[in-house]
Amino acid sequence: MLAMVLHEVRTLLRLQEWPLPSPGPGEIRLVVEACAVCRTDLHVVDGDLPNPKLPIIPGHEIVGRIDALGGGATGLRIGERVGVPWLGHTCGHCSYCTSGRENLCDDPLFTGYTRDGGFASHAVADAAYAFPLPDDGDPVALAPLLCAGLIGWRSLVAAGSGERIGIYGFGAAAHIITQVCTWQGRRVYAFTRPGDNAAQDFARSLGAVWAGDSDHGSPEPLDAAIIFAPVGELVPVALRSVRKGGRVVCGGIHMSDIPQFPYRLLWGERQVVSVANLTRQDAQDFLAIVPKARIRTHTVRYPLEAANAALDDLRSGRLQGAAVLIP
């Protein structure tokens, strides 16, 4: 099979022939139709996340059709379209797994980080962590739902039920969750890099009631804020805009250091929380509302061999919506 392979962090991926894997017990093999490119892939490639499996095939927003079943892989069939997300396997017996918090599992596997992912023509996945997708949908449009959508959804749930939601960093996750908020009747305030007028226009086109620079305060007190940008300096900025009892949710897997800030920004029962990974229940809940909310992903297509260009466009902030690789 063909794959884009990372051999060492902070180096370019290499396009190469790679041994076609066979699915093991409880696993499936997919013919990859599309794989979105996530900021987490960038953190893996750039060495921000510790101890990746090397060499590794990145990619954890995979859409594909099953072409082989391992022994004991039940509930799925050859030819079925499924999505494979970041959480690739959990132990099932640690205190987190047994208390409904498998996203915090002590012995997990992560797609495209500690097990090979979808920047390839084929991929193997744990059948229990693959989710049926519409057979007639566009695989490119579906791919960003598998992480940008799922982590965005988990972040929104963590933010609570407030009406006024601030979103810092208007990338792939933000453009999906803005549509969810609008469908729910909430008001979205989008904060972008200073001077990024294109991203601000994009946010307004998706239903944001206001969009502006992240170094400016919110025009109204926010009930909650979600930070998707990996920028620790935004935490005190968001706290300044959140009303008493509000919550700031850090939605990324990696963030630069949070600077010192005065206690008065936190006082008033404000909270700063993070979200980690996802659960299978998150996927079931979110994928069920996608057609109800009529979510439309905005994508930029790249051939598989252009994965390095897609990562660089993401790194430099040149993308609106999500980059998607097509084998």
N, C-alpha and C positions, 0 to 999 in steps of 0.2 A: 504494500500500500504506500501512498505518498503521505508525508507528514512534514510539518514545520517543527523542528526539534530545537530545544534550548539545551546546549551542552554545558555552558557555564553562565552564571548570572552576569548581567551587564555586558552581554555579547549579543550579536544578532542571532535570530533563529536561522536554522539551515533547512532548506528544502531537500529532502532525501527519501530514498526508498527505505521503508521500515518494515520489519517482519509483521505480517498480518497476524494479529492475536486471535486466539481461540477463546471463547467464553468458558470460564470455569463454572463450578457449581453455583447455582443461583444467579448467574450472570447472563447478559445478552450482548450480542454484537450488533452494532448499527452501521449502516451505510450513511455517512454524514451528508445531510442535505445543506445545512448551514450551521455556522457557529459564530455567535456574536463575540465581540472583543470587549472585555470589561476592564475597568481600572484595576481590578485585582490581578488580572493577567499582567498588567504593567508593573504592579508591585512585585510579582514573582520574577519577571524578567529583570527588573532594576535592582533586585536584591534587597528590597524592603522587608520581605517576609523571610523568616529564618528556615533553613534546612529543607529546601525543596528537594524532591527526588530528582536526581540528575543522572543521566539526561532525562528530560521531561517534555512531553507534548502538552503545551498549555491549552486552555480553552475549556470553559465550563458552562456555556450557554448553548448546548448542543441540541439540534433538531435532526432526527434521522429516522430511518426505517429499519426495523429489525431484520437481519438476514441470517442470524444464528442464535440458538438458545442453548445455554448450558444446562446440565442436569439439575432438576429441581426448580428451574425458572418457570413459575406458574403465573397465570393471569394475563399473560401477554402472548402474542402470536407472531409468526413470521409475516413480514410485510406491514405490520402495524407501525404507525408513526408515534414516536415518543419524544419527550424532552428530558434531558439530563442536566441537573443543576450542579452547583458548587458542592453541596453535601453529598458525598459519594458513598458513604458507608458509616455506620455507627456500631458500637460493640453490643448494644442491646441489654447490657446487664450492669453498667455503672449506675451510681445514684442519680445521675442526670437523665440517662435513658429511661430509667424505671419511674421517673417522676414527671414525664412529659416534657423534658427539656433536652431532647436529643441533640439540639444545636450546640450544647455545651459538653457533649460526650468527651470522656477522658481518652478515648482511643479511636478517633475518627479517621476517615480517609476523605480527602478533598480532590475533586476532579480538576485536573490540570495543575495540581500542586504536589500532591503526594500519590496520585495515580494519574496515568496518562489521560489526556483530555481530547478535545475535538478539533484542534487545528490539524486535521488529517482527513483522509478519505474514509476511514473507518475508526470506530471507537468501541471499547468494551466498557460496560457499566453494570453495576449491581441492579438486578431487575427490581428490587424493592425500592430503589431510589430513582426510578424512571417513571414518568407520568404521561399517560395517553394524551395526545394532542389532536385537534381536528384534522381529519384526513384531507379536507379540501382547502385548508388554510395555506397561505404563502409561508414556506419555511423561513424565509428571510425575515418576514414581519414577526413571526413567532419567536425567533431566537432570543431577542432581548428580554422577553418576559421571564426567561429562566434564571436571571440573576438581577438585572436592573429592576425588573418588575417585582421579583420576590423579596429582595432586600428592601426595595422601596416600600412594599406593602408592610413588611415587618416593622419598618421604621415608623410608618404612619400609624399602625396599631399602637406602637409604644408611645407615640405622641399624644394619644388620647382622643377624645371626641370634640375638642374645641373647634370653634368655627374659623378662627383666623390662624392660618398656618404659614409660617415663614419657611422658605426653602433656600438654602445657601449652597450654591454650586448647581448650575442648571445644565446637567448632562443627561445621560441615558435614563438613570433612575428618576430624576426630577421630571423629565418630560412625560413619563408614564404616570407618576403619582399625581402630577397636576391634573391630569384627566380624571383620575379617580376622585380627587377632592372636588372637582367641579361637578361630577356626577352626584356626589354625596351632598352637594349644596354648600360646600365650604368655600372660604375666600383664601386664595393663595397669593402670597407676597413673595416674589422671586428676587433673589439677590445674586448677582453675578460678579465676575471680575470687573473692577472699575473700567468703565469705558467700553464694555462689551455690548454695544448697542444691538448687534445681531442676535445675541442670546436673549437679550431683554425683549426684543420684538418677537422672538420665537416663543418665549414664555407667555406673552400677552396673547399670541395667536392660539394658544392652547387653553386659555381661560383664566390666566393669572389676572387679578384685578389691579395689580401694581407690579412693576419691575424696575429695579434700579441697582446702583452700585453697592457692593457688600460693605464698603466703608462708610455708608450712610445708615442712619437709623431708620427703623420702620415708620411709615407715616401713621400707623396705628399700633397700639400695644397688641402683641401677639399672644394667642393662647398657648402656642407651642412653636418650636422651630426644629427643623431637621437639617443637619449639616451633612451634605454628601461630598463636598470638597474635602480633600485630605489635608486641611489647613487648620492647625490647632489654634491659631490666632483668632479664628472665627468664633470660638466658644465664648469668650467674654463679650465679643461683639453681639452675638445672638442673645446672651443673657441680658444685655442692656435693653433689648427690644421685647423681651418676654414679660408679661404681666405677673403679678404675684400669683403663686400657685401654679405657674406655667412650667413647661418642661423643654429642655434642649436635648435632642436626640442626635447622637453621633452615629451616622449610618455606615461609615466605612470600616474596612478591616485594618487600615493603617492610617495614621494621622501624624503630622508633625507635632512637636511638643506644645502643650497648652501653656501659654505664658501665665505668670503670676497675675492675679487680679484681686481687687478689693472684695472683702466678704459681703459688702452691701449689695453687690450684683447678684449674689446667691440668696441672700436673706429674703424673707417673705415666702418661704416654703417653695422656692424655685428648685428645680432638680436638673442635674446633668446625668444622662444615662447613655449607654451604648447598646447597640444590637450586635449580635454575633451569629453569623451563618444563617441558618434557616431550619425549619422543621418540615417534615412531609405534610403536616397539617397546614402550614403556611401555603404550600403549593396548592393543596386541594382548595383551600379557601379563596386564594387569589385567582387561580385559573377559572374558578366558577363565576367570578364577577367580571372577567374580561369581556365576554360577549354582552353582558348586561350594561356595562359602562361604555360599550362600543369603543374600547381603547384601540387607538391606531398608533403603531410605532413608526417613528421616522428613522430611516436607515440609510447608510451609505455602504454600497456593496464593493467588496474587494475580492479578487481571486485569491485562492489559498496562498499562492507564492508571494503575494503582496502583504503578508501578515506584518512584516517589519514596518512597512509604510503606514498600515492601519494603526499600529502601536505608536508610531511617531506622531501621527495626526492627533491621536488621543492625548499623548503626553504634552503636546504643544497647544492644546485647546482649540484646534481647528475644526472640530466636529460639532455638528448639531444633531442630536439624537444619538444613534448607536452605529458603530462600525460592525459589519457582518462579513465574515469570510465565506466564500462559496467554493467548495472543492471542485 
